[in-house]
Amino acid sequence: MSIANEEEVLEYLTDVMRRDGFDETDNIKFSDSFKAAELLGKHYGLFSDGHAQGAGEVVILDNIPDEVNADKS
């Protein structure tokens, strides 16, 4: 028996969250779907402070002409 790789785990959690491929006999509860969604959200960093505030990549734009920078030194 081999260990599940990351893709297999993410596919399984997605199936549980969406209740895809399961029937009534599998007895997937709402709490199971919620927990799968929580684990996927944590994996993708959806609950971090930076993501919640919509923080993106920081870009520093130096648009001050070189002669102004030279005067300051």
MMTF fields as JSON, N, C-alpha, C and O atoms, coordinates in Angstrom:
{
  "mmtfVersion": "1.0.0",
  "mmtfProducer": "UNKNOWN",
  "numBonds": 291,
  "numAtoms": 292,
  "numGroups": 73,
  "numChains": 1,
  "numModels": 1,
  "chainsPerModel": [1],
  "groupsPerChain": [73],
  "chainIdList": ["A"],
  "bondAtomList": [4, 2, 8, 6, 12, 10, 16, 14, 20, 18, 24, 22, 28, 26, 32, 30, 36, 34, 40, 38, 44, 42, 48, 46, 52, 50, 56, 54, 60, 58, 64, 62, 68, 66, 72, 70, 76, 74, 80, 78, 84, 82, 88, 86, 92, 90, 96, 94, 100, 98, 104, 102, 108, 106, 112, 110, 116, 114, 120, 118, 124, 122, 128, 126, 132, 130, 136, 134, 140, 138, 144, 142, 148, 146, 152, 150, 156, 154, 160, 158, 164, 162, 168, 166, 172, 170, 176, 174, 180, 178, 184, 182, 188, 186, 192, 190, 196, 194, 200, 198, 204, 202, 208, 206, 212, 210, 216, 214, 220, 218, 224, 222, 228, 226, 232, 230, 236, 234, 240, 238, 244, 242, 248, 246, 252, 250, 256, 254, 260, 258, 264, 262, 268, 266, 272, 270, 276, 274, 280, 278, 284, 282, 288, 286],
  "bondOrderList": [1, 1, 1, 1, 1, 1, 1, 1, 1, 1, 1, 1, 1, 1, 1, 1, 1, 1, 1, 1, 1, 1, 1, 1, 1, 1, 1, 1, 1, 1, 1, 1, 1, 1, 1, 1, 1, 1, 1, 1, 1, 1, 1, 1, 1, 1, 1, 1, 1, 1, 1, 1, 1, 1, 1, 1, 1, 1, 1, 1, 1, 1, 1, 1, 1, 1, 1, 1, 1, 1, 1, 1],
  "groupList": [{"groupName": "MET", "atomNameList": ["N", "CA", "C", "O"], "elementList": ["N", "C", "C", "O"], "formalChargeList": [0, 0, 0, 0], "bondAtomList": [1, 0, 2, 1, 3, 2], "bondOrderList": [1, 1, 2], "singleLetterCode": "M", "chemCompType": "L-PEPTIDE LINKING"}, {"groupName": "SER", "atomNameList": ["N", "CA", "C", "O"], "elementList": ["N", "C", "C", "O"], "formalChargeList": [0, 0, 0, 0], "bondAtomList": [1, 0, 2, 1, 3, 2], "bondOrderList": [1, 1, 2], "singleLetterCode": "S", "chemCompType": "L-PEPTIDE LINKING"}, {"groupName": "ILE", "atomNameList": ["N", "CA", "C", "O"], "elementList": ["N", "C", "C", "O"], "formalChargeList": [0, 0, 0, 0], "bondAtomList": [1, 0, 2, 1, 3, 2], "bondOrderList": [1, 1, 2], "singleLetterCode": "I", "chemCompType": "L-PEPTIDE LINKING"}, {"groupName": "ALA", "atomNameList": ["N", "CA", "C", "O"], "elementList": ["N", "C", "C", "O"], "formalChargeList": [0, 0, 0, 0], "bondAtomList": [1, 0, 2, 1, 3, 2], "bondOrderList": [1, 1, 2], "singleLetterCode": "A", "chemCompType": "L-PEPTIDE LINKING"}, {"groupName": "ASN", "atomNameList": ["N", "CA", "C", "O"], "elementList": ["N", "C", "C", "O"], "formalChargeList": [0, 0, 0, 0], "bondAtomList": [1, 0, 2, 1, 3, 2], "bondOrderList": [1, 1, 2], "singleLetterCode": "N", "chemCompType": "L-PEPTIDE LINKING"}, {"groupName": "GLU", "atomNameList": ["N", "CA", "C", "O"], "elementList": ["N", "C", "C", "O"], "formalChargeList": [0, 0, 0, 0], "bondAtomList": [1, 0, 2, 1, 3, 2], "bondOrderList": [1, 1, 2], "singleLetterCode": "E", "chemCompType": "L-PEPTIDE LINKING"}, {"groupName": "VAL", "atomNameList": ["N", "CA", "C", "O"], "elementList": ["N", "C", "C", "O"], "formalChargeList": [0, 0, 0, 0], "bondAtomList": [1, 0, 2, 1, 3, 2], "bondOrderList": [1, 1, 2], "singleLetterCode": "V", "chemCompType": "L-PEPTIDE LINKING"}, {"groupName": "LEU", "atomNameList": ["N", "CA", "C", "O"], "elementList": ["N", "C", "C", "O"], "formalChargeList": [0, 0, 0, 0], "bondAtomList": [1, 0, 2, 1, 3, 2], "bondOrderList": [1, 1, 2], "singleLetterCode": "L", "chemCompType": "L-PEPTIDE LINKING"}, {"groupName": "TYR", "atomNameList": ["N", "CA", "C", "O"], "elementList": ["N", "C", "C", "O"], "formalChargeList": [0, 0, 0, 0], "bondAtomList": [1, 0, 2, 1, 3, 2], "bondOrderList": [1, 1, 2], "singleLetterCode": "Y", "chemCompType": "L-PEPTIDE LINKING"}, {"groupName": "THR", "atomNameList": ["N", "CA", "C", "O"], "elementList": ["N", "C", "C", "O"], "formalChargeList": [0, 0, 0, 0], "bondAtomList": [1, 0, 2, 1, 3, 2], "bondOrderList": [1, 1, 2], "singleLetterCode": "T", "chemCompType": "L-PEPTIDE LINKING"}, {"groupName": "ASP", "atomNameList": ["N", "CA", "C", "O"], "elementList": ["N", "C", "C", "O"], "formalChargeList": [0, 0, 0, 0], "bondAtomList": [1, 0, 2, 1, 3, 2], "bondOrderList": [1, 1, 2], "singleLetterCode": "D", "chemCompType": "L-PEPTIDE LINKING"}, {"groupName": "ARG", "atomNameList": ["N", "CA", "C", "O"], "elementList": ["N", "C", "C", "O"], "formalChargeList": [0, 0, 0, 0], "bondAtomList": [1, 0, 2, 1, 3, 2], "bondOrderList": [1, 1, 2], "singleLetterCode": "R", "chemCompType": "L-PEPTIDE LINKING"}, {"groupName": "GLY", "atomNameList": ["N", "CA", "C", "O"], "elementList": ["N", "C", "C", "O"], "formalChargeList": [0, 0, 0, 0], "bondAtomList": [1, 0, 2, 1, 3, 2], "bondOrderList": [1, 1, 2], "singleLetterCode": "G", "chemCompType": "PEPTIDE LINKING"}, {"groupName": "PHE", "atomNameList": ["N", "CA", "C", "O"], "elementList": ["N", "C", "C", "O"], "formalChargeList": [0, 0, 0, 0], "bondAtomList": [1, 0, 2, 1, 3, 2], "bondOrderList": [1, 1, 2], "singleLetterCode": "F", "chemCompType": "L-PEPTIDE LINKING"}, {"groupName": "LYS", "atomNameList": ["N", "CA", "C", "O"], "elementList": ["N", "C", "C", "O"], "formalChargeList": [0, 0, 0, 0], "bondAtomList": [1, 0, 2, 1, 3, 2], "bondOrderList": [1, 1, 2], "singleLetterCode": "K", "chemCompType": "L-PEPTIDE LINKING"}, {"groupName": "HIS", "atomNameList": ["N", "CA", "C", "O"], "elementList": ["N", "C", "C", "O"], "formalChargeList": [0, 0, 0, 0], "bondAtomList": [1, 0, 2, 1, 3, 2], "bondOrderList": [1, 1, 2], "singleLetterCode": "H", "chemCompType": "L-PEPTIDE LINKING"}, {"groupName": "GLN", "atomNameList": ["N", "CA", "C", "O"], "elementList": ["N", "C", "C", "O"], "formalChargeList": [0, 0, 0, 0], "bondAtomList": [1, 0, 2, 1, 3, 2], "bondOrderList": [1, 1, 2], "singleLetterCode": "Q", "chemCompType": "L-PEPTIDE LINKING"}, {"groupName": "PRO", "atomNameList": ["N", "CA", "C", "O"], "elementList": ["N", "C", "C", "O"], "formalChargeList": [0, 0, 0, 0], "bondAtomList": [1, 0, 2, 1, 3, 2], "bondOrderList": [1, 1, 2], "singleLetterCode": "P", "chemCompType": "L-PEPTIDE LINKING"}],
  "groupTypeList": [0, 1, 2, 3, 4, 5, 5, 5, 6, 7, 5, 8, 7, 9, 10, 6, 0, 11, 11, 10, 12, 13, 10, 5, 9, 10, 4, 2, 14, 13, 1, 10, 1, 13, 14, 3, 3, 5, 7, 7, 12, 14, 15, 8, 12, 7, 13, 1, 10, 12, 15, 3, 16, 12, 3, 12, 5, 6, 6, 2, 7, 10, 4, 2, 17, 10, 5, 6, 4, 3, 10, 14, 1],
  "groupIdList": [1, 2, 3, 4, 5, 6, 7, 8, 9, 10, 11, 12, 13, 14, 15, 16, 17, 18, 19, 20, 21, 22, 23, 24, 25, 26, 27, 28, 29, 30, 31, 32, 33, 34, 35, 36, 37, 38, 39, 40, 41, 42, 43, 44, 45, 46, 47, 48, 49, 50, 51, 52, 53, 54, 55, 56, 57, 58, 59, 60, 61, 62, 63, 64, 65, 66, 67, 68, 69, 70, 71, 72, 73],
  "secStructList": [7, 7, 7, 7, 7, 2, 2, 2, 2, 2, 2, 2, 2, 2, 2, 2, 2, 2, 6, 6, 6, 7, 7, 4, 4, 4, 7, 7, 7, 2, 2, 2, 2, 2, 2, 2, 2, 2, 2, 2, 2, 2, 2, 6, 6, 6, 6, 1, 2, 2, 2, 2, 6, 6, 7, 7, 7, 7, 7, 7, 7, 7, 7, 1, 7, 2, 2, 2, 2, 2, 2, 6, 7],
  "xCoordList": [0.851, 0.0, 0.896, 1.864, 0.57, 1.384, 0.685, -0.521, 1.464, 0.951, 0.334, 0.886, -0.8, -1.481, -0.629, -0.045, -0.564, 0.177, -0.741, -1.932, -0.171, -0.924, -2.154, -3.226, -2.004, -3.133, -4.284, -5.447, -3.968, -5.012, -5.762, -6.987, -5.027, -5.648, -6.557, -7.679, -6.078, -6.885, -8.129, -9.2, -8.001, -9.168, -10.186, -11.389, -9.7, -10.612, -11.349, -12.565, -10.607, -11.241, -12.258, -13.313, -11.947, -12.885, -14.146, -15.253, -13.988, -15.152, -16.019, -17.246, -15.392, -16.153, -16.872, -18.042, -16.17, -16.775, -18.004, -19.04, -17.878, -18.984, -19.952, -21.01, -19.582, -20.353, -20.488, -21.505, -19.455, -19.426, -18.995, -18.064, -19.674, -19.308, -19.744, -19.343, -20.542, -21.03, -22.541, -23.212, -23.067, -24.524, -24.996, -24.202, -26.268, -26.849, -26.226, -26.186, -25.743, -25.163, -23.789, -23.328, -23.127, -21.814, -21.92, -20.954, -23.105, -23.39, -22.414, -21.874, -22.193, -21.358, -22.198, -23.216, -21.75, -22.497, -22.072, -21.019, -22.92, -22.593, -21.285, -20.48, -21.072, -19.843, -18.608, -17.539, -18.749, -17.64, -17.329, -16.166, -18.384, -18.202, -17.575, -16.693, -18.038, -17.51, -16.038, -15.233, -15.687, -14.301, -13.4, -12.28, -13.88, -13.104, -12.875, -11.775, -13.903, -13.769, -12.765, -11.964, -12.808, -11.871, -10.434, -9.542, -10.207, -8.862, -8.352, -7.181, -9.221, -8.828, -8.508, -7.532, -9.327, -9.077, -7.751, -7.026, -7.424, -6.135, -4.993, -3.965, -5.168, -4.128, -3.829, -2.668, -4.871, -4.705, -4.472, -4.361, -4.397, -4.111, -5.243, -5.002, -6.462, -7.608, -7.931, -8.655, -7.411, -7.779, -6.653, -6.745, -5.601, -4.499, -4.881, -5.738, -4.252, -4.561, -4.334, -5.142, -3.259, -2.961, -4.014, -4.357, -4.524, -5.546, -6.873, -7.574, -7.222, -8.51, -8.599, -9.684, -7.478, -7.476, -7.254, -7.204, -7.122, -6.927, -5.529, -5.324, -4.576, -3.21, -2.622, -2.754, -1.982, -1.338, 0.158, 0.716, 0.782, 2.217, 2.555, 1.876, 3.599, 4.029, 4.989, 5.972, 4.702, 5.563, 6.02, 5.199, 7.333, 7.888, 8.258, 9.066, 7.668, 7.884, 8.741, 8.327, 9.94, 10.835, 10.632, 11.257, 9.759, 9.465, 9.998, 9.563, 10.943, 11.563, 12.789, 13.626, 12.912, 14.048, 15.378, 15.456, 16.418, 17.737, 18.324, 19.013, 18.067, 18.647, 18.074, 18.778, 16.829, 16.245, 16.904, 17.205, 17.133, 17.797, 19.23, 19.722, 19.91, 21.3, 21.39, 22.372, 20.389, 20.382, 20.278, 20.705, 19.711, 19.482, 20.722, 20.755, 21.746, 22.915, 24.003, 25.038],
  "yCoordList": [-1.175, 0.0, 1.237, 1.312, 2.191, 3.397, 4.569, 4.543, 5.567, 6.755, 7.676, 7.851, 8.256, 9.166, 10.411, 10.944, 10.869, 12.098, 13.303, 13.152, 14.491, 15.719, 15.85, 16.235, 15.535, 15.664, 14.742, 15.138, 13.518, 12.58, 13.086, 12.984, 13.627, 14.145, 15.328, 15.408, 16.243, 17.408, 16.995, 17.571, 16.007, 15.513, 14.881, 15.101, 14.097, 13.46, 14.5, 14.414, 15.488, 16.536, 17.325, 17.697, 17.579, 18.283, 17.448, 17.984, 16.151, 15.262, 15.239, 15.277, 15.178, 15.17, 16.502, 16.533, 17.604, 18.924, 19.058, 19.569, 18.595, 18.696, 17.526, 17.544, 16.502, 15.26, 14.565, 13.932, 14.689, 14.043, 12.589, 12.275, 11.721, 10.313, 9.543, 8.392, 10.136, 9.457, 9.307, 10.155, 8.241, 8.087, 8.09, 8.3, 7.863, 7.929, 6.914, 7.153, 5.795, 4.772, 5.181, 4.636, 6.132, 6.585, 7.487, 7.656, 8.066, 8.832, 9.994, 10.162, 10.795, 11.99, 13.075, 13.514, 13.496, 14.505, 15.908, 16.097, 16.892, 18.283, 18.667, 19.405, 18.181, 18.515, 17.969, 18.575, 16.827, 16.286, 17.198, 17.467, 17.673, 18.58, 19.891, 20.432, 20.398, 21.647, 21.496, 22.383, 20.398, 20.159, 20.04, 20.551, 19.371, 19.25, 20.636, 20.931, 21.485, 22.842, 23.632, 24.393, 23.453, 24.144, 23.72, 24.565, 22.425, 21.928, 22.425, 22.782, 22.448, 22.98, 24.474, 24.944, 25.212, 26.643, 26.901, 27.818, 26.11, 26.26, 25.932, 26.609, 24.89, 24.508, 25.648, 25.912, 26.323, 27.407, 28.765, 29.773, 28.811, 30.055, 31.058, 32.265, 30.587, 31.484, 32.225, 33.22, 31.763, 32.367, 33.201, 33.613, 33.457, 34.267, 35.743, 36.129, 36.554, 37.982, 38.658, 39.489, 38.318, 38.94, 38.645, 39.516, 37.436, 37.062, 37.732, 38.185, 37.799, 38.363, 39.848, 40.351, 40.546, 41.972, 42.256, 43.416, 41.22, 41.413, 41.908, 42.54, 41.617, 42.068, 41.307, 40.087, 42.031, 41.412, 41.613, 41.895, 41.466, 41.651, 43.131, 44.001, 43.404, 44.779, 45.173, 44.477, 46.293, 46.799, 48.193, 49.067, 48.399, 49.71, 50.385, 49.87, 51.525, 52.27, 53.487, 54.375, 53.527, 54.676, 55.597, 55.421, 56.578, 57.493, 58.904, 59.868, 59.01, 60.303, 60.428, 59.526, 61.527, 61.699, 61.609, 61.959, 61.145, 60.953, 62.244, 62.212, 63.403, 64.654, 65.04, 65.671, 64.688, 64.958, 64.064, 64.516, 62.8, 61.874, 62.307, 62.133, 62.867, 63.3, 64.486, 64.597, 65.386, 66.546, 66.17, 66.932, 64.994, 64.591, 63.983, 63.822, 63.637, 62.98, 63.928, 63.499],
  "zCoordList": [0.0, 0.0, 0.0, 0.757, -0.843, -0.932, -0.223, 0.025, 0.082, 0.753, -0.294, -1.38, 0.033, -0.89, -1.101, -0.157, -2.355, -2.624, -2.408, -2.136, -2.534, -2.252, -3.148, -2.68, -4.418, -5.35, -4.966, -5.038, -4.559, -4.139, -2.912, -2.839, -1.955, -0.734, -1.064, -0.563, -1.901, -2.266, -3.049, -2.854, -3.93, -4.676, -3.733, -3.871, -2.775, -1.823, -0.983, -0.809, -0.46, 0.342, -0.474, 0.039, -1.735, -2.611, -2.823, -2.802, -3.024, -3.196, -1.942, -2.035, -0.777, 0.476, 0.66, 1.042, 0.387, 0.538, -0.361, 0.064, -1.607, -2.574, -2.501, -3.131, -1.721, -1.609, -2.959, -3.242, -3.788, -5.102, -4.957, -4.215, -5.664, -5.67, -4.445, -4.269, -3.607, -2.403, -2.516, -3.103, -1.961, -1.929, -0.481, 0.436, -0.282, 1.07, 2.029, 3.236, 1.512, 2.384, 2.907, 3.91, 2.245, 2.71, 3.93, 4.674, 4.131, 5.347, 5.564, 6.657, 4.51, 4.638, 5.307, 4.771, 6.486, 7.244, 6.817, 6.208, 7.152, 6.864, 7.554, 6.986, 8.753, 9.481, 8.756, 8.818, 8.068, 7.283, 6.1, 5.8, 5.431, 4.292, 4.747, 4.081, 5.89, 6.427, 6.801, 6.516, 7.425, 7.832, 6.603, 6.606, 5.556, 4.323, 3.717, 3.251, 3.72, 3.195, 4.03, 3.488, 5.332, 6.222, 5.93, 5.851, 5.772, 5.493, 4.144, 4.013, 3.152, 1.844, 1.942, 1.357, 2.679, 2.863, 3.538, 3.153, 4.535, 5.22, 4.274, 4.279, 3.456, 2.503, 1.542, 1.23, 1.072, 0.116, 0.777, 0.079, 2.105, 2.822, 2.759, 2.783, 2.679, 2.552, 3.836, 3.803, 4.969, 6.248, 6.846, 8.003, 6.09, 6.607, 6.536, 5.741, 7.357, 7.405, 6.064, 5.648, 5.387, 4.113, 3.064, 2.265, 3.061, 2.081, 2.405, 1.5, 3.67, 4.064, 3.721, 3.429, 3.752, 3.468, 1.991, 1.582, 1.199, -0.226, -0.573, -1.609, 0.296, 0.048, -1.123, -1.22, -1.995, -3.139, -3.063, -2.003, -4.188, -4.282, -4.102, -4.647, -3.342, -3.125, -4.238, -4.49, -4.906, -5.97, -5.57, -5.291, -5.544, -5.217, -6.527, -7.299, -6.763, -8.002, -7.696, -6.95, -8.276, -8.103, -9.291, -10.337, -9.13, -10.222, -9.965, -10.595, -9.031, -8.738, -9.641, -9.664, -10.385, -11.299, -10.555, -9.378, -11.232, -10.626, -10.078, -9.059, -10.734, -10.233, -8.872, -8.085, -8.562, -7.24, -6.207, -5.102, -6.549, -5.637, -5.366, -4.25, -6.359, -6.211, -5.259, -4.525, -5.244, -4.353, -2.882, -2.014, -2.595, -1.213, -0.576, 0.644, -1.359, -0.767, -0.365, 0.145]
}
